[in-house]
Amino acid sequence: MKDRIMRSVNRDARTMRLGLPAIQAEIKKLESQKKKDRSVKKRLERLYAAQQHLINSPKESKSLVNQLKEINK
C-alpha cells in the first residue's frame, strides 16, 4: 500500500513540475478527445488536482516538489 501512495505522490509532483501553462494546455488537449479511456480519465484527474494545488497554494506546491526531488536523489 505504501508504494501505491508514494507512486501517486510522485506522479502528482511530476505533474506539478510541468507548470501551470503546460498543465492547462494538456487538459485542453485531453478534454477535446471524444472517447476517453481509463488512463486518460486518470491523467485528467491528476492534472486537475495539480492545477488546483498550483492555483490555490503555489508556495506549498513548490516546496512539495523540491522535497520530493531531494528524497528521490
N, CA, C and O atoms as a Maestro MAE file, in Angstrom:
{
 s_m_m2io_version
 :::
 2.0.0
}

f_m_ct {
 s_m_title
 :::
 protein
 m_atom[292] {
  # First column is atom index #
  i_m_mmod_type
  r_m_x_coord
  r_m_y_coord
  r_m_z_coord
  i_m_residue_number
  s_m_chain_name
  s_m_pdb_residue_name
  s_m_pdb_atom_name
  i_m_atomic_number
  :::
  1 25 0.825 -1.197 0.000 1 A "MET " " N  " 7
  2 3 0.000 0.000 0.000 1 A "MET " " CA " 6
  3 2 0.870 1.264 0.000 1 A "MET " " C  " 6
  4 15 0.537 2.244 -0.666 1 A "MET " " O  " 8
  5 25 1.984 1.243 0.745 2 A "LYS " " N  " 7
  6 3 2.855 2.410 0.812 2 A "LYS " " CA " 6
  7 2 3.400 2.770 -0.562 2 A "LYS " " C  " 6
  8 15 3.455 3.946 -0.920 2 A "LYS " " O  " 8
  9 25 3.806 1.760 -1.339 3 A "ASP " " N  " 7
  10 3 4.329 2.018 -2.682 3 A "ASP " " CA " 6
  11 2 3.290 2.687 -3.555 3 A "ASP " " C  " 6
  12 15 3.606 3.567 -4.356 3 A "ASP " " O  " 8
  13 25 2.057 2.266 -3.396 4 A "ARG " " N  " 7
  14 3 0.976 2.832 -4.201 4 A "ARG " " CA " 6
  15 2 0.772 4.307 -3.865 4 A "ARG " " C  " 6
  16 15 0.576 5.129 -4.759 4 A "ARG " " O  " 8
  17 25 0.819 4.640 -2.574 5 A "ILE " " N  " 7
  18 3 0.659 6.027 -2.154 5 A "ILE " " CA " 6
  19 2 1.829 6.860 -2.657 5 A "ILE " " C  " 6
  20 15 1.623 7.943 -3.204 5 A "ILE " " O  " 8
  21 25 3.056 6.369 -2.481 6 A "MET " " N  " 7
  22 3 4.225 7.108 -2.942 6 A "MET " " CA " 6
  23 2 4.204 7.300 -4.452 6 A "MET " " C  " 6
  24 15 4.602 8.350 -4.957 6 A "MET " " O  " 8
  25 25 3.746 6.297 -5.160 7 A "ARG " " N  " 7
  26 3 3.686 6.413 -6.608 7 A "ARG " " CA " 6
  27 2 2.755 7.546 -6.997 7 A "ARG " " C  " 6
  28 15 3.068 8.322 -7.900 7 A "ARG " " O  " 8
  29 25 1.622 7.651 -6.331 8 A "SER " " N  " 7
  30 3 0.670 8.706 -6.627 8 A "SER " " CA " 6
  31 2 1.251 10.079 -6.302 8 A "SER " " C  " 6
  32 15 1.093 11.020 -7.080 8 A "SER " " O  " 8
  33 25 1.914 10.197 -5.172 9 A "VAL " " N  " 7
  34 3 2.520 11.471 -4.783 9 A "VAL " " CA " 6
  35 2 3.613 11.848 -5.774 9 A "VAL " " C  " 6
  36 15 3.719 13.006 -6.177 9 A "VAL " " O  " 8
  37 25 4.422 10.871 -6.164 10 A "ASN " " N  " 7
  38 3 5.474 11.160 -7.140 10 A "ASN " " CA " 6
  39 2 4.892 11.598 -8.466 10 A "ASN " " C  " 6
  40 15 5.389 12.540 -9.082 10 A "ASN " " O  " 8
  41 25 3.849 10.930 -8.909 11 A "ARG " " N  " 7
  42 3 3.225 11.332 -10.171 11 A "ARG " " CA " 6
  43 2 2.626 12.724 -10.077 11 A "ARG " " C  " 6
  44 15 2.761 13.522 -11.005 11 A "ARG " " O  " 8
  45 25 1.960 13.028 -8.957 12 A "ASP " " N  " 7
  46 3 1.385 14.357 -8.785 12 A "ASP " " CA " 6
  47 2 2.473 15.425 -8.772 12 A "ASP " " C  " 6
  48 15 2.306 16.496 -9.357 12 A "ASP " " O  " 8
  49 25 3.576 15.135 -8.111 13 A "ALA " " N  " 7
  50 3 4.673 16.100 -8.060 13 A "ALA " " CA " 6
  51 2 5.286 16.304 -9.443 13 A "ALA " " C  " 6
  52 15 5.604 17.429 -9.827 13 A "ALA " " O  " 8
  53 25 5.451 15.207 -10.192 14 A "ARG " " N  " 7
  54 3 5.987 15.339 -11.559 14 A "ARG " " CA " 6
  55 2 5.041 16.159 -12.421 14 A "ARG " " C  " 6
  56 15 5.482 16.943 -13.263 14 A "ARG " " O  " 8
  57 25 3.748 15.981 -12.214 15 A "THR " " N  " 7
  58 3 2.762 16.754 -12.969 15 A "THR " " CA " 6
  59 2 2.854 18.227 -12.603 15 A "THR " " C  " 6
  60 15 2.815 19.087 -13.482 15 A "THR " " O  " 8
  61 25 2.975 18.526 -11.309 16 A "MET " " N  " 7
  62 3 3.077 19.919 -10.877 16 A "MET " " CA " 6
  63 2 4.339 20.581 -11.412 16 A "MET " " C  " 6
  64 15 4.356 21.787 -11.660 16 A "MET " " O  " 8
  65 25 5.390 19.793 -11.590 17 A "ARG " " N  " 7
  66 3 6.655 20.327 -12.097 17 A "ARG " " CA " 6
  67 2 6.522 20.855 -13.522 17 A "ARG " " C  " 6
  68 15 7.340 21.668 -13.952 17 A "ARG " " O  " 8
  69 25 5.517 20.412 -14.253 18 A "LEU " " N  " 7
  70 3 5.309 20.890 -15.625 18 A "LEU " " CA " 6
  71 2 5.019 22.386 -15.668 18 A "LEU " " C  " 6
  72 15 5.395 23.075 -16.616 18 A "LEU " " O  " 8
  73 25 4.349 22.878 -14.637 19 A "GLY " " N  " 7
  74 3 3.966 24.283 -14.600 19 A "GLY " " CA " 6
  75 2 2.534 24.463 -15.060 19 A "GLY " " C  " 6
  76 15 2.002 23.635 -15.800 19 A "GLY " " O  " 8
  77 25 1.920 25.529 -14.627 20 A "LEU " " N  " 7
  78 3 0.504 25.785 -14.890 20 A "LEU " " CA " 6
  79 2 0.159 25.890 -16.378 20 A "LEU " " C  " 6
  80 15 -0.826 25.283 -16.798 20 A "LEU " " O  " 8
  81 25 0.918 26.629 -17.200 21 A "PRO " " N  " 7
  82 3 0.561 26.715 -18.621 21 A "PRO " " CA " 6
  83 2 0.580 25.357 -19.330 21 A "PRO " " C  " 6
  84 15 -0.298 25.069 -20.144 21 A "PRO " " O  " 8
  85 25 1.565 24.536 -19.028 22 A "ALA " " N  " 7
  86 3 1.659 23.216 -19.659 22 A "ALA " " CA " 6
  87 2 0.519 22.312 -19.199 22 A "ALA " " C  " 6
  88 15 -0.030 21.547 -19.991 22 A "ALA " " O  " 8
  89 25 0.170 22.402 -17.931 23 A "ILE " " N  " 7
  90 3 -0.932 21.599 -17.396 23 A "ILE " " CA " 6
  91 2 -2.232 22.001 -18.068 23 A "ILE " " C  " 6
  92 15 -3.006 21.140 -18.489 23 A "ILE " " O  " 8
  93 25 -2.478 23.288 -18.171 24 A "GLN " " N  " 7
  94 3 -3.714 23.765 -18.801 24 A "GLN " " CA " 6
  95 2 -3.782 23.372 -20.270 24 A "GLN " " C  " 6
  96 15 -4.857 23.036 -20.766 24 A "GLN " " O  " 8
  97 25 -2.663 23.406 -20.967 25 A "ALA " " N  " 7
  98 3 -2.638 23.007 -22.373 25 A "ALA " " CA " 6
  99 2 -2.946 21.516 -22.514 25 A "ALA " " C  " 6
  100 15 -3.679 21.110 -23.416 25 A "ALA " " O  " 8
  101 25 -2.385 20.707 -21.622 26 A "GLU " " N  " 7
  102 3 -2.632 19.265 -21.695 26 A "GLU " " CA " 6
  103 2 -4.082 18.944 -21.342 26 A "GLU " " C  " 6
  104 15 -4.680 18.054 -21.947 26 A "GLU " " O  " 8
  105 25 -4.656 19.657 -20.370 27 A "ILE " " N  " 7
  106 3 -6.064 19.459 -20.024 27 A "ILE " " CA " 6
  107 2 -6.934 19.758 -21.240 27 A "ILE " " C  " 6
  108 15 -7.840 18.992 -21.567 27 A "ILE " " O  " 8
  109 25 -6.656 20.856 -21.895 28 A "LYS " " N  " 7
  110 3 -7.434 21.252 -23.065 28 A "LYS " " CA " 6
  111 2 -7.350 20.187 -24.165 28 A "LYS " " C  " 6
  112 15 -8.353 19.847 -24.792 28 A "LYS " " O  " 8
  113 25 -6.144 19.672 -24.384 29 A "LYS " " N  " 7
  114 3 -5.937 18.652 -25.410 29 A "LYS " " CA " 6
  115 2 -6.694 17.370 -25.067 29 A "LYS " " C  " 6
  116 15 -7.365 16.797 -25.925 29 A "LYS " " O  " 8
  117 25 -6.589 16.926 -23.829 30 A "LEU " " N  " 7
  118 3 -7.243 15.680 -23.433 30 A "LEU " " CA " 6
  119 2 -8.763 15.814 -23.380 30 A "LEU " " C  " 6
  120 15 -9.480 14.865 -23.695 30 A "LEU " " O  " 8
  121 25 -9.256 16.986 -22.983 31 A "GLU " " N  " 7
  122 3 -10.705 17.191 -22.940 31 A "GLU " " CA " 6
  123 2 -11.316 17.197 -24.336 31 A "GLU " " C  " 6
  124 15 -12.500 16.898 -24.492 31 A "GLU " " O  " 8
  125 25 -10.531 17.529 -25.339 32 A "SER " " N  " 7
  126 3 -11.057 17.581 -26.702 32 A "SER " " CA " 6
  127 2 -11.261 16.192 -27.306 32 A "SER " " C  " 6
  128 15 -11.949 16.054 -28.318 32 A "SER " " O  " 8
  129 25 -10.673 15.165 -26.698 33 A "GLN " " N  " 7
  130 3 -10.851 13.805 -27.194 33 A "GLN " " CA " 6
  131 2 -12.294 13.361 -26.958 33 A "GLN " " C  " 6
  132 15 -12.850 13.556 -25.878 33 A "GLN " " O  " 8
  133 25 -12.881 12.767 -27.981 34 A "LYS " " N  " 7
  134 3 -14.265 12.326 -27.849 34 A "LYS " " CA " 6
  135 2 -14.381 11.108 -26.954 34 A "LYS " " C  " 6
  136 15 -15.264 11.037 -26.099 34 A "LYS " " O  " 8
  137 25 -13.487 10.147 -27.152 35 A "LYS " " N  " 7
  138 3 -13.525 8.926 -26.361 35 A "LYS " " CA " 6
  139 2 -12.339 8.928 -25.407 35 A "LYS " " C  " 6
  140 15 -11.182 9.020 -25.818 35 A "LYS " " O  " 8
  141 25 -12.662 8.822 -24.112 36 A "LYS " " N  " 7
  142 3 -11.613 8.842 -23.098 36 A "LYS " " CA " 6
  143 2 -11.562 7.488 -22.409 36 A "LYS " " C  " 6
  144 15 -12.537 7.055 -21.794 36 A "LYS " " O  " 8
  145 25 -10.417 6.822 -22.515 37 A "ASP " " N  " 7
  146 3 -10.275 5.554 -21.810 37 A "ASP " " CA " 6
  147 2 -9.854 5.830 -20.359 37 A "ASP " " C  " 6
  148 15 -9.712 6.981 -19.946 37 A "ASP " " O  " 8
  149 25 -9.662 4.764 -19.613 38 A "ARG " " N  " 7
  150 3 -9.370 4.890 -18.184 38 A "ARG " " CA " 6
  151 2 -8.089 5.684 -17.923 38 A "ARG " " C  " 6
  152 15 -8.051 6.510 -17.011 38 A "ARG " " O  " 8
  153 25 -7.055 5.446 -18.702 39 A "SER " " N  " 7
  154 3 -5.784 6.143 -18.477 39 A "SER " " CA " 6
  155 2 -5.916 7.650 -18.708 39 A "SER " " C  " 6
  156 15 -5.306 8.448 -17.996 39 A "SER " " O  " 8
  157 25 -6.709 8.029 -19.696 40 A "VAL " " N  " 7
  158 3 -6.920 9.458 -19.970 40 A "VAL " " CA " 6
  159 2 -7.708 10.089 -18.832 40 A "VAL " " C  " 6
  160 15 -7.403 11.205 -18.410 40 A "VAL " " O  " 8
  161 25 -8.715 9.389 -18.334 41 A "LYS " " N  " 7
  162 3 -9.505 9.914 -17.214 41 A "LYS " " CA " 6
  163 2 -8.632 10.094 -15.974 41 A "LYS " " C  " 6
  164 15 -8.740 11.101 -15.275 41 A "LYS " " O  " 8
  165 25 -7.769 9.118 -15.703 42 A "LYS " " N  " 7
  166 3 -6.869 9.222 -14.549 42 A "LYS " " CA " 6
  167 2 -5.881 10.370 -14.731 42 A "LYS " " C  " 6
  168 15 -5.590 11.094 -13.779 42 A "LYS " " O  " 8
  169 25 -5.366 10.539 -15.943 43 A "ARG " " N  " 7
  170 3 -4.437 11.637 -16.226 43 A "ARG " " CA " 6
  171 2 -5.139 12.981 -16.026 43 A "ARG " " C  " 6
  172 15 -4.554 13.910 -15.469 43 A "ARG " " O  " 8
  173 25 -6.388 13.085 -16.479 44 A "LEU " " N  " 7
  174 3 -7.138 14.323 -16.279 44 A "LEU " " CA " 6
  175 2 -7.361 14.597 -14.795 44 A "LEU " " C  " 6
  176 15 -7.263 15.744 -14.357 44 A "LEU " " O  " 8
  177 25 -7.660 13.559 -14.018 45 A "GLU " " N  " 7
  178 3 -7.815 13.728 -12.567 45 A "GLU " " CA " 6
  179 2 -6.545 14.313 -11.966 45 A "GLU " " C  " 6
  180 15 -6.597 15.256 -11.177 45 A "GLU " " O  " 8
  181 25 -5.408 13.746 -12.346 46 A "ARG " " N  " 7
  182 3 -4.124 14.199 -11.817 46 A "ARG " " CA " 6
  183 2 -3.838 15.638 -12.257 46 A "ARG " " C  " 6
  184 15 -3.327 16.439 -11.474 46 A "ARG " " O  " 8
  185 25 -4.164 15.960 -13.499 47 A "LEU " " N  " 7
  186 3 -3.934 17.318 -13.997 47 A "LEU " " CA " 6
  187 2 -4.822 18.333 -13.286 47 A "LEU " " C  " 6
  188 15 -4.371 19.424 -12.939 47 A "LEU " " O  " 8
  189 25 -6.090 17.969 -13.068 48 A "TYR " " N  " 7
  190 3 -6.995 18.874 -12.347 48 A "TYR " " CA " 6
  191 2 -6.505 19.118 -10.924 48 A "TYR " " C  " 6
  192 15 -6.531 20.250 -10.440 48 A "TYR " " O  " 8
  193 25 -6.057 18.053 -10.250 49 A "ALA " " N  " 7
  194 3 -5.555 18.188 -8.878 49 A "ALA " " CA " 6
  195 2 -4.315 19.067 -8.849 49 A "ALA " " C  " 6
  196 15 -4.197 19.938 -7.987 49 A "ALA " " O  " 8
  197 25 -3.396 18.854 -9.768 50 A "ALA " " N  " 7
  198 3 -2.170 19.660 -9.819 50 A "ALA " " CA " 6
  199 2 -2.496 21.115 -10.118 50 A "ALA " " C  " 6
  200 15 -1.904 22.023 -9.534 50 A "ALA " " O  " 8
  201 25 -3.423 21.331 -11.015 51 A "GLN " " N  " 7
  202 3 -3.835 22.691 -11.362 51 A "GLN " " CA " 6
  203 2 -4.401 23.403 -10.127 51 A "GLN " " C  " 6
  204 15 -4.063 24.557 -9.864 51 A "GLN " " O  " 8
  205 25 -5.255 22.716 -9.379 52 A "GLN " " N  " 7
  206 3 -5.834 23.307 -8.172 52 A "GLN " " CA " 6
  207 2 -4.748 23.648 -7.155 52 A "GLN " " C  " 6
  208 15 -4.766 24.728 -6.564 52 A "GLN " " O  " 8
  209 25 -3.811 22.738 -6.951 53 A "HIS " " N  " 7
  210 3 -2.733 22.988 -5.991 53 A "HIS " " CA " 6
  211 2 -1.883 24.175 -6.414 53 A "HIS " " C  " 6
  212 15 -1.516 25.008 -5.585 53 A "HIS " " O  " 8
  213 25 -1.572 24.255 -7.696 54 A "LEU " " N  " 7
  214 3 -0.731 25.356 -8.175 54 A "LEU " " CA " 6
  215 2 -1.444 26.705 -8.089 54 A "LEU " " C  " 6
  216 15 -0.809 27.730 -7.841 54 A "LEU " " O  " 8
  217 25 -2.746 26.706 -8.291 55 A "ILE " " N  " 7
  218 3 -3.508 27.956 -8.226 55 A "ILE " " CA " 6
  219 2 -3.736 28.374 -6.775 55 A "ILE " " C  " 6
  220 15 -3.534 29.534 -6.418 55 A "ILE " " O  " 8
  221 25 -4.162 27.413 -5.935 56 A "ASN " " N  " 7
  222 3 -4.530 27.738 -4.554 56 A "ASN " " CA " 6
  223 2 -3.338 27.915 -3.622 56 A "ASN " " C  " 6
  224 15 -3.388 28.738 -2.708 56 A "ASN " " O  " 8
  225 25 -2.285 27.168 -3.835 57 A "SER " " N  " 7
  226 3 -1.132 27.259 -2.923 57 A "SER " " CA " 6
  227 2 0.179 27.030 -3.675 57 A "SER " " C  " 6
  228 15 0.787 25.966 -3.563 57 A "SER " " O  " 8
  229 25 0.604 28.022 -4.432 58 A "PRO " " N  " 7
  230 3 1.818 27.848 -5.245 58 A "PRO " " CA " 6
  231 2 3.089 27.644 -4.421 58 A "PRO " " C  " 6
  232 15 3.966 26.882 -4.829 58 A "PRO " " O  " 8
  233 25 3.205 28.306 -3.272 59 A "LYS " " N  " 7
  234 3 4.413 28.153 -2.458 59 A "LYS " " CA " 6
  235 2 4.516 26.743 -1.893 59 A "LYS " " C  " 6
  236 15 5.593 26.147 -1.900 59 A "LYS " " O  " 8
  237 25 3.402 26.208 -1.405 60 A "GLU " " N  " 7
  238 3 3.401 24.859 -0.851 60 A "GLU " " CA " 6
  239 2 3.672 23.827 -1.937 60 A "GLU " " C  " 6
  240 15 4.355 22.833 -1.691 60 A "GLU " " O  " 8
  241 25 3.147 24.053 -3.128 61 A "SER " " N  " 7
  242 3 3.373 23.139 -4.240 61 A "SER " " CA " 6
  243 2 4.850 23.091 -4.615 61 A "SER " " C  " 6
  244 15 5.411 22.020 -4.846 61 A "SER " " O  " 8
  245 25 5.459 24.248 -4.672 62 A "LYS " " N  " 7
  246 3 6.887 24.305 -4.999 62 A "LYS " " CA " 6
  247 2 7.706 23.606 -3.922 62 A "LYS " " C  " 6
  248 15 8.664 22.896 -4.226 62 A "LYS " " O  " 8
  249 25 7.328 23.807 -2.672 63 A "SER " " N  " 7
  250 3 8.021 23.156 -1.566 63 A "SER " " CA " 6
  251 2 7.891 21.632 -1.656 63 A "SER " " C  " 6
  252 15 8.862 20.911 -1.424 63 A "SER " " O  " 8
  253 25 6.702 21.146 -1.990 64 A "LEU " " N  " 7
  254 3 6.488 19.704 -2.125 64 A "LEU " " CA " 6
  255 2 7.346 19.128 -3.237 64 A "LEU " " C  " 6
  256 15 7.976 18.086 -3.055 64 A "LEU " " O  " 8
  257 25 7.381 19.776 -4.364 65 A "VAL " " N  " 7
  258 3 8.185 19.304 -5.491 65 A "VAL " " CA " 6
  259 2 9.661 19.270 -5.106 65 A "VAL " " C  " 6
  260 15 10.364 18.310 -5.421 65 A "VAL " " O  " 8
  261 25 10.129 20.308 -4.432 66 A "ASN " " N  " 7
  262 3 11.535 20.351 -4.005 66 A "ASN " " CA " 6
  263 2 11.861 19.250 -3.006 66 A "ASN " " C  " 6
  264 15 12.933 18.648 -3.073 66 A "ASN " " O  " 8
  265 25 10.937 18.981 -2.072 67 A "GLN " " N  " 7
  266 3 11.151 17.923 -1.085 67 A "GLN " " CA " 6
  267 2 11.241 16.565 -1.768 67 A "GLN " " C  " 6
  268 15 12.098 15.748 -1.431 67 A "GLN " " O  " 8
  269 25 10.366 16.333 -2.715 68 A "LEU " " N  " 7
  270 3 10.377 15.043 -3.403 68 A "LEU " " CA " 6
  271 2 11.625 14.882 -4.282 68 A "LEU " " C  " 6
  272 15 12.121 13.768 -4.449 68 A "LEU " " O  " 8
  273 25 12.129 15.976 -4.837 69 A "LYS " " N  " 7
  274 3 13.376 15.915 -5.590 69 A "LYS " " CA " 6
  275 2 14.506 15.457 -4.683 69 A "LYS " " C  " 6
  276 15 15.334 14.635 -5.075 69 A "LYS " " O  " 8
  277 25 14.535 15.989 -3.474 70 A "GLU " " N  " 7
  278 3 15.592 15.626 -2.515 70 A "GLU " " CA " 6
  279 2 15.472 14.157 -2.095 70 A "GLU " " C  " 6
  280 15 16.480 13.461 -1.976 70 A "GLU " " O  " 8
  281 25 14.264 13.695 -1.875 71 A "ILE " " N  " 7
  282 3 14.040 12.308 -1.462 71 A "ILE " " CA " 6
  283 2 14.465 11.342 -2.559 71 A "ILE " " C  " 6
  284 15 15.042 10.293 -2.274 71 A "ILE " " O  " 8
  285 25 14.183 11.688 -3.806 72 A "ASN " " N  " 7
  286 3 14.445 10.778 -4.937 72 A "ASN " " CA " 6
  287 2 15.865 10.838 -5.453 72 A "ASN " " C  " 6
  288 15 16.181 10.154 -6.426 72 A "ASN " " O  " 8
  289 25 16.724 11.614 -4.854 73 A "LYS " " N  " 7
  290 3 18.125 11.687 -5.309 73 A "LYS " " CA " 6
  291 2 18.866 10.431 -4.988 73 A "LYS " " C  " 6
  292 15 20.052 10.317 -5.297 73 A "LYS " " O  " 8
  :::
 }
 m_bond[291] {
  # First column is bond index #
  i_m_from
  i_m_to
  i_m_order
  :::
  1 1 2 1
  2 2 3 1
  3 3 4 2
  4 3 5 1
  5 5 6 1
  6 6 7 1
  7 7 8 2
  8 7 9 1
  9 9 10 1
  10 10 11 1
  11 11 12 2
  12 11 13 1
  13 13 14 1
  14 14 15 1
  15 15 16 2
  16 15 17 1
  17 17 18 1
  18 18 19 1
  19 19 20 2
  20 19 21 1
  21 21 22 1
  22 22 23 1
  23 23 24 2
  24 23 25 1
  25 25 26 1
  26 26 27 1
  27 27 28 2
  28 27 29 1
  29 29 30 1
  30 30 31 1
  31 31 32 2
  32 31 33 1
  33 33 34 1
  34 34 35 1
  35 35 36 2
  36 35 37 1
  37 37 38 1
  38 38 39 1
  39 39 40 2
  40 39 41 1
  41 41 42 1
  42 42 43 1
  43 43 44 2
  44 43 45 1
  45 45 46 1
  46 46 47 1
  47 47 48 2
  48 47 49 1
  49 49 50 1
  50 50 51 1
  51 51 52 2
  52 51 53 1
  53 53 54 1
  54 54 55 1
  55 55 56 2
  56 55 57 1
  57 57 58 1
  58 58 59 1
  59 59 60 2
  60 59 61 1
  61 61 62 1
  62 62 63 1
  63 63 64 2
  64 63 65 1
  65 65 66 1
  66 66 67 1
  67 67 68 2
  68 67 69 1
  69 69 70 1
  70 70 71 1
  71 71 72 2
  72 71 73 1
  73 73 74 1
  74 74 75 1
  75 75 76 2
  76 75 77 1
  77 77 78 1
  78 78 79 1
  79 79 80 2
  80 79 81 1
  81 81 82 1
  82 82 83 1
  83 83 84 2
  84 83 85 1
  85 85 86 1
  86 86 87 1
  87 87 88 2
  88 87 89 1
  89 89 90 1
  90 90 91 1
  91 91 92 2
  92 91 93 1
  93 93 94 1
  94 94 95 1
  95 95 96 2
  96 95 97 1
  97 97 98 1
  98 98 99 1
  99 99 100 2
  100 99 101 1
  101 101 102 1
  102 102 103 1
  103 103 104 2
  104 103 105 1
  105 105 106 1
  106 106 107 1
  107 107 108 2
  108 107 109 1
  109 109 110 1
  110 110 111 1
  111 111 112 2
  112 111 113 1
  113 113 114 1
  114 114 115 1
  115 115 116 2
  116 115 117 1
  117 117 118 1
  118 118 119 1
  119 119 120 2
  120 119 121 1
  121 121 122 1
  122 122 123 1
  123 123 124 2
  124 123 125 1
  125 125 126 1
  126 126 127 1
  127 127 128 2
  128 127 129 1
  129 129 130 1
  130 130 131 1
  131 131 132 2
  132 131 133 1
  133 133 134 1
  134 134 135 1
  135 135 136 2
  136 135 137 1
  137 137 138 1
  138 138 139 1
  139 139 140 2
  140 139 141 1
  141 141 142 1
  142 142 143 1
  143 143 144 2
  144 143 145 1
  145 145 146 1
  146 146 147 1
  147 147 148 2
  148 147 149 1
  149 149 150 1
  150 150 151 1
  151 151 152 2
  152 151 153 1
  153 153 154 1
  154 154 155 1
  155 155 156 2
  156 155 157 1
  157 157 158 1
  158 158 159 1
  159 159 160 2
  160 159 161 1
  161 161 162 1
  162 162 163 1
  163 163 164 2
  164 163 165 1
  165 165 166 1
  166 166 167 1
  167 167 168 2
  168 167 169 1
  169 169 170 1
  170 170 171 1
  171 171 172 2
  172 171 173 1
  173 173 174 1
  174 174 175 1
  175 175 176 2
  176 175 177 1
  177 177 178 1
  178 178 179 1
  179 179 180 2
  180 179 181 1
  181 181 182 1
  182 182 183 1
  183 183 184 2
  184 183 185 1
  185 185 186 1
  186 186 187 1
  187 187 188 2
  188 187 189 1
  189 189 190 1
  190 190 191 1
  191 191 192 2
  192 191 193 1
  193 193 194 1
  194 194 195 1
  195 195 196 2
  196 195 197 1
  197 197 198 1
  198 198 199 1
  199 199 200 2
  200 199 201 1
  201 201 202 1
  202 202 203 1
  203 203 204 2
  204 203 205 1
  205 205 206 1
  206 206 207 1
  207 207 208 2
  208 207 209 1
  209 209 210 1
  210 210 211 1
  211 211 212 2
  212 211 213 1
  213 213 214 1
  214 214 215 1
  215 215 216 2
  216 215 217 1
  217 217 218 1
  218 218 219 1
  219 219 220 2
  220 219 221 1
  221 221 222 1
  222 222 223 1
  223 223 224 2
  224 223 225 1
  225 225 226 1
  226 226 227 1
  227 227 228 2
  228 227 229 1
  229 229 230 1
  230 230 231 1
  231 231 232 2
  232 231 233 1
  233 233 234 1
  234 234 235 1
  235 235 236 2
  236 235 237 1
  237 237 238 1
  238 238 239 1
  239 239 240 2
  240 239 241 1
  241 241 242 1
  242 242 243 1
  243 243 244 2
  244 243 245 1
  245 245 246 1
  246 246 247 1
  247 247 248 2
  248 247 249 1
  249 249 250 1
  250 250 251 1
  251 251 252 2
  252 251 253 1
  253 253 254 1
  254 254 255 1
  255 255 256 2
  256 255 257 1
  257 257 258 1
  258 258 259 1
  259 259 260 2
  260 259 261 1
  261 261 262 1
  262 262 263 1
  263 263 264 2
  264 263 265 1
  265 265 266 1
  266 266 267 1
  267 267 268 2
  268 267 269 1
  269 269 270 1
  270 270 271 1
  271 271 272 2
  272 271 273 1
  273 273 274 1
  274 274 275 1
  275 275 276 2
  276 275 277 1
  277 277 278 1
  278 278 279 1
  279 279 280 2
  280 279 281 1
  281 281 282 1
  282 282 283 1
  283 283 284 2
  284 283 285 1
  285 285 286 1
  286 286 287 1
  287 287 288 2
  288 287 289 1
  289 289 290 1
  290 290 291 1
  291 291 292 2
  :::
 }
}
